[in-house]
């Protein structure tokens, strides 16, 4: 039951219609990276159609929301390093959903990759792209004469820019666009028209892959909604400097400055992300068309979305090229300017689509930012281990005291898992154990893990979402033998273990695990 005070608050905010569209009530669900999934139909990585059994399972246990990590096309394993603000990653295409699909030597190799503990991205990309090119070539006439395909390209003109970028990148040996021939680097119109004509078939290939990706993912969202499940996407605020958007719209990005994070207790030297900053004044002069198109494309795929690094819409930590993150500075520096900017941008996001944003307001976030989010009706995020009485005794705040306009979670894709935190941060874990009346041991017990998960589902937040692996960890047979293998990413590091995690067992074994189902049903009835 949603608190009457929260209902009254939501109905007074600009996000009122967004809430009414999804239904104003407590929501419980999972966060799962698509690449993490493994089903009998997967080919080397989690695919769009692998979400169908996840949807069925969520509906059967009582979950009603599935949160995904970004699905953007990316040059490396990180889904937050997008080659495009809107293009989806063709590696996630469900091959068995393709018309006329037949197993080949390439798909057999992909099936072999699918059995590995971690995603072998170089081999995956090589084999899957080779299969897709052969598949497109054998069906080309049928594809290019498909009215639905042409309708998609007309509705999404960004596909032409993206496809041209991909073609130029391919004929340039995969090099950064700033290293291309000057006529391509500076987007000489005659040169671009010539290459588009010469490489017409390859242009169609990249456009058609996006048509297939959007078709498959849209069908997934529609199926989920029919089952009473909401799909929550994730829109990264920043883009790779080597992306189609930065190449095509250099005037909208400040490439002399890179985004990062200031020093804090978790990163004493700060973080350097390397993404170019937006020129918000230039975007404003164009009525924020860039962001509006991005949001409208995503509306076909999601019911709501994680608004990545929401504080970055207000102010962002800027680092001059060649300098360290500790030498950075906030821009805009003046509070009145960044508050005005953030309020305006939140208004644009809400006015553009009916998708509800959920702010990722973690890290160094001024109270004024959270006040604006509340005023707009945009929930924030509460990671239980980071919700402390920072100015007092440092104890964890009772989750029943969280602001209702929020989402509670026990961990994120960038944090340690619950089990890792319990073992690696004994001082913090002992504080929690003392409050709970538990004895502390380095290895968290089943009952302790269950109770902490129950706390996330009985918090005063309106959303309650945990990583799927946190539930699987209740039963060791469902996770890797080394619990450290369950961590998704370590921010600020380049590691072969970042973004390459796969499920230990195929998803049908999770669906058949009666004890897990009973445990989750019990959690949701708390």
QUIGI-V134914 format. One record per pair of residues at least 4 apart in sequence whose ideal C-beta (glycine too) atoms are under 8 Angstrom apart, sorted by the first residue. I is the first residue (numbers start at 0). GAP is how many residues later the second one is. Records with the same first field share a line. If there is no record, write none. Layout:
I->GAP + GAP
//
This chain:
0->25
1->4 + 5 + 22 + 23 + 24 + 402 + 460
2->4 + 401 + 457
3->4
4->4 + 399
5->4 + 18 + 398 + 399 + 456
6->4 + 17
7->4
8->4 + 365 + 368 + 396
9->5 + 6 + 9 + 14 + 367 + 395
10->5
11->4
12->362 + 363 + 364
13->333 + 336 + 337 + 362 + 363
14->4 + 335 + 341 + 342 + 361 + 362 + 363
15->4 + 361
16->4 + 337
17->4 + 286 + 332 + 336 + 337 + 338 + 359
18->4 + 5 + 337 + 358
19->4
20->282 + 333 + 335
21->208 + 281 + 282 + 334
23->438
24->437
25->436 + 437 + 438
26->37 + 38 + 203 + 435 + 436 + 437 + 438
27->34 + 35 + 36 + 37 + 429 + 436 + 437 + 496
28->29 + 34 + 35 + 36 + 37 + 38 + 200 + 201 + 203 + 434 + 435 + 436
29->24 + 28 + 33 + 35 + 36 + 37 + 435 + 436 + 437 + 438 + 441
30->35 + 36 + 37 + 38 + 378 + 382 + 434 + 435 + 436 + 437
31->4 + 5 + 22 + 34 + 35 + 36 + 435 + 436
32->4 + 13 + 35 + 36 + 46 + 380 + 455 + 466 + 468
33->12 + 13 + 14 + 16 + 17 + 34 + 35 + 37 + 58
34->10 + 11 + 34 + 42 + 44 + 57 + 84 + 464 + 465 + 466 + 467
35->10 + 432 + 433 + 452 + 465 + 466 + 467
36->5 + 9 + 10 + 13 + 14 + 17 + 466 + 470
37->4 + 8 + 12 + 76 + 464 + 465 + 467 + 468 + 469
38->7 + 11 + 14 + 467 + 468 + 469
39->466 + 468
40->6 + 8 + 9 + 53 + 55
41->4 + 5 + 8 + 72
42->4 + 52 + 53 + 64 + 67 + 68 + 70 + 71 + 85
43->47 + 66 + 67 + 69 + 70 + 75 + 76 + 79 + 80 + 83 + 84
44->46 + 47 + 69 + 74 + 79 + 83
45->4 + 46 + 456
46->45 + 46 + 47 + 48
47->44 + 45 + 46 + 49 + 165 + 168 + 169 + 172
48->45 + 47 + 48 + 167 + 171
49->4 + 44 + 457
50->4 + 15 + 169 + 173
51->4 + 168 + 171
52->4 + 454 + 455 + 458
53->4 + 12 + 453
54->4 + 11 + 165 + 168 + 169 + 172 + 174
55->4 + 171 + 455
56->4 + 450 + 453 + 454
57->5 + 6 + 8 + 169 + 171
58->4 + 5 + 168 + 169 + 170
59->451 + 457
60->456 + 459 + 460 + 463
61->458 + 459 + 462
62->166 + 457 + 461
63->164 + 165 + 166
64->164 + 165 + 166 + 167 + 398 + 400
65->158 + 163 + 164 + 165 + 166
66->165 + 167 + 239 + 398
67->163 + 164 + 165 + 166
68->10 + 11 + 165 + 344
69->9 + 10 + 12 + 163 + 164 + 165 + 166 + 238
70->8 + 17 + 18 + 21 + 146 + 162 + 230
71->7 + 10 + 11 + 12 + 13 + 14 + 15 + 16 + 17 + 164
72->9 + 10 + 11 + 14 + 15 + 16 + 17 + 89
73->4 + 5 + 6 + 7 + 8 + 9 + 15 + 166
74->6 + 8 + 165 + 167
75->5 + 45
76->42 + 44 + 421 + 422 + 423
77->411 + 420 + 421
78->10 + 155 + 157 + 420
79->156 + 158 + 228
80->159
81->5 + 154 + 157 + 158 + 161
82->4 + 79 + 82 + 83 + 157 + 159 + 160 + 161
83->74 + 78 + 81 + 155 + 159 + 160 + 161
84->73 + 154 + 158 + 160 + 205 + 209
85->70 + 72 + 76 + 207 + 208 + 211 + 212
86->71 + 72 + 75 + 123 + 126 + 157
87->4 + 122 + 125 + 126 + 129
88->124
89->38 + 39 + 42 + 119 + 120 + 122 + 123
90->33 + 34 + 37
91->121
92->4 + 5 + 35 + 39 + 116 + 119 + 120 + 123
93->4 + 122
94->6 + 12 + 15 + 36
95->5
96->4 + 119
97->37 + 114
98->40
99->39
100->34
102->4 + 5
103->4 + 27 + 30
104->4
105->4 + 21 + 22 + 24 + 25 + 28
106->4 + 24
107->4
108->4 + 14 + 18
109->4 + 14 + 17 + 18 + 21
110->4
111->4
112->6 + 7 + 10 + 11 + 14
115->4 + 386
116->363 + 368 + 385 + 387
117->378 + 379 + 382 + 383 + 384
118->5 + 380 + 381 + 382 + 383
119->4
120->4 + 379
121->4
122->4
123->4
124->4
125->4
126->4
127->4
128->4
129->4
130->4
131->4 + 73 + 77
132->4 + 72
133->4
134->4
135->4 + 7 + 68 + 69 + 72 + 73
138->4
139->4 + 61 + 64
140->4
141->4
142->6 + 61 + 65
143->5 + 60 + 64
145->4
146->4
147->4 + 63 + 67
148->4 + 58 + 59 + 62
149->4
150->4
151->4 + 7 + 58 + 59 + 62 + 63
152->4 + 6 + 7 + 54 + 58
155->54 + 58 + 141
156->4
157->4 + 135 + 139
158->4 + 47 + 48 + 51 + 52
159->4 + 43 + 47
160->4 + 83 + 87
161->4 + 44 + 48 + 82
162->4 + 39 + 40 + 41 + 42 + 43 + 44 + 47
163->4 + 28 + 31 + 32 + 39
164->4 + 12 + 78 + 79 + 82 + 83
165->4 + 40 + 78
166->4 + 28 + 29 + 32 + 35 + 36 + 39
167->4 + 9 + 12 + 16 + 27
168->5 + 6 + 8
169->4 + 32
170->24 + 28
171->5 + 7 + 8 + 9 + 12
174->4 + 5
175->4 + 65 + 66
176->7 + 8 + 65 + 69 + 70
177->7 + 64
178->6
179->4 + 5
180->4
181->4 + 6
182->5 + 8
183->4 + 7 + 8 + 11
186->5 + 60 + 61
187->4
188->4
189->4
190->4
191->4
192->4
193->4
194->4
195->4 + 7
198->4
199->4
200->4
201->4
202->4
203->4
204->4
205->4
206->4
207->4
208->4
209->4
210->4
211->4
212->4
213->4 + 86 + 87
214->4
215->4
216->4 + 83 + 84
217->4 + 82 + 83
218->4
219->4 + 11
220->4 + 10 + 79 + 80 + 81 + 82
221->4
222->4
223->5 + 6 + 7
224->4 + 5 + 6 + 78
229->73 + 74
230->70 + 71 + 72
231->70 + 71 + 72 + 73 + 74 + 126 + 233
232->65 + 68 + 69 + 71 + 72 + 73 + 122
233->71 + 72 + 74
234->59 + 60 + 63 + 70 + 71 + 72 + 73
235->72 + 73
236->70 + 71 + 72 + 73 + 75 + 76
237->21 + 35 + 37 + 38 + 70 + 71 + 74
238->4 + 6 + 7 + 36 + 37
239->6 + 35
240->5 + 14 + 33 + 34 + 35
241->4 + 5
242->4
243->4
244->4 + 7 + 8 + 45
245->4 + 7 + 9 + 30
248->4 + 41
249->5
250->28 + 31
251->26 + 27 + 30 + 31 + 34 + 38
252->23 + 24 + 25 + 26
253->22 + 23 + 24 + 25
254->21
255->64 + 65
256->19 + 20 + 61 + 62 + 63 + 64 + 74
257->14 + 15 + 16 + 17 + 18 + 19 + 60 + 61 + 62 + 63
258->14 + 15 + 16 + 17 + 18 + 53 + 57 + 58 + 59 + 60
259->10 + 11 + 12 + 13 + 14 + 57 + 58 + 59 + 65 + 68
260->6 + 9 + 10 + 12 + 56 + 64 + 102 + 103
261->8 + 55 + 63 + 64 + 66 + 68 + 102
262->4 + 5 + 6 + 7 + 62 + 63
263->4 + 6 + 99 + 100
266->4 + 58 + 224 + 225
268->55 + 56 + 57
269->47 + 54 + 55 + 56 + 58
270->54 + 220 + 221
271->47 + 52 + 53 + 220
276->39 + 41 + 54
277->5
278->4
279->4 + 61 + 65
280->4
281->4
282->5 + 6 + 7 + 8
283->4 + 60
285->4
286->5
287->4 + 57 + 60
288->4
289->4
290->4 + 57 + 58 + 61
291->4 + 56 + 60
292->4
293->4
294->4 + 54 + 57 + 58 + 60
295->56 + 57
296->4
297->4 + 7 + 55 + 57
298->54 + 55 + 56
301->53
302->52 + 53
303->51 + 52 + 53 + 54
304->50 + 51 + 52 + 53
305->51 + 52 + 54
306->6 + 42 + 50 + 51 + 52 + 53 + 71
307->4 + 52
308->7 + 51
309->4 + 47 + 49 + 50 + 51 + 55 + 59 + 63 + 68 + 70
310->4 + 5 + 50 + 52 + 53 + 54 + 55 + 58
311->4
312->28 + 29 + 32 + 33
313->24 + 25 + 27 + 28 + 31 + 52 + 55 + 58
314->15 + 16 + 17 + 18 + 23 + 26 + 27
315->14 + 15
316->8 + 11 + 12 + 13
317->10 + 11 + 12 + 13
318->4 + 5 + 6 + 8 + 9
319->7 + 8
322->4 + 5
328->4
329->8
331->5 + 6 + 9
332->4 + 5
333->4
334->4 + 31 + 33
335->4
336->4
337->4
338->4 + 29 + 33
339->4
340->4
341->4 + 27 + 30
342->4 + 29 + 33
343->4
344->4
345->4 + 11 + 26 + 27 + 30 + 32
346->4 + 29
347->4
348->4 + 8
349->7 + 26 + 27 + 28
355->22
356->21
357->20 + 21 + 22 + 23 + 49 + 105
358->14 + 19 + 20 + 21 + 22
359->21
360->4 + 8 + 9 + 12 + 19 + 20
361->19 + 21 + 24 + 50
364->4 + 5
365->4
366->4
367->4
368->4
369->4 + 10
370->4
371->4
372->5 + 6 + 7 + 32
373->4 + 6 + 29 + 31
376->28
377->27
378->26 + 27 + 28 + 82 + 83 + 84
379->23 + 25 + 26 + 27
380->25 + 26 + 28
381->4 + 5 + 17 + 20 + 24 + 25 + 26 + 27 + 77 + 79
382->4 + 26 + 27 + 28 + 29 + 32
383->12 + 15 + 24 + 25 + 26 + 68 + 71 + 72 + 75
384->11 + 25 + 26 + 30 + 36 + 40 + 43
386->9 + 10 + 12 + 15
387->6 + 7 + 8 + 9
388->4 + 5 + 6 + 7 + 8
389->4
393->37
394->36 + 40
395->32 + 35 + 36 + 39
396->4 + 5
398->9 + 56 + 57 + 59 + 60 + 61 + 62
399->58 + 59 + 60
400->59
401->4 + 6 + 57 + 58 + 59
402->57 + 58
403->56 + 57 + 58
404->57
405->55 + 56 + 57
406->54 + 55 + 56 + 57 + 58
407->48 + 49 + 51 + 53 + 55 + 56 + 57
408->47 + 55 + 56 + 57 + 58
409->8 + 42 + 43 + 46 + 56 + 57 + 60
410->4 + 5 + 6 + 7 + 10 + 55 + 56 + 59
411->55
412->54 + 75 + 76
413->74 + 75 + 76 + 77
414->6
415->4 + 5 + 8 + 9 + 71
416->4 + 50 + 52 + 53 + 56 + 66 + 69 + 70
417->4 + 26 + 31 + 34 + 52 + 55
418->4 + 24 + 25 + 30 + 54 + 64 + 67
419->4 + 63 + 64 + 67
420->4 + 7 + 8
421->7 + 20 + 21 + 22 + 26
422->6 + 19 + 20 + 21
424->4
425->4 + 14 + 16
426->4
427->4
428->4 + 11 + 15
429->4 + 10
430->4
431->4 + 20
432->5 + 6 + 7 + 15
433->4
435->12 + 15
437->10
440->4
443->4 + 5
444->4
445->4 + 28
446->4
447->4
448->4 + 24 + 25
449->4 + 24 + 69 + 73
450->4
451->4
452->4 + 13 + 17 + 18 + 21 + 70
453->4 + 69 + 72
454->4
455->8 + 10
456->7 + 66 + 67 + 69
457->68
458->5
465->4 + 5
466->21
467->4
468->4 + 10 + 17
470->45 + 48 + 49
471->6 + 7 + 31 + 38 + 44
472->5 + 6 + 10 + 13
473->4 + 42 + 45
474->4 + 38 + 40 + 41
475->5
476->28
477->26 + 27 + 31 + 32 + 35 + 38
478->4 + 6 + 7 + 25
479->5 + 6 + 24
480->4
484->12 + 16
485->15
486->10 + 14
487->10 + 11 + 13
488->9 + 10
489->5 + 7 + 8
492->5
493->4
495->4
496->4
502->4 + 7
504->4 + 5
506->4
507->4
508->4
509->6
512->4
513->4
514->4
515->4
516->4
517->4
518->4
519->4
520->4
521->4
//
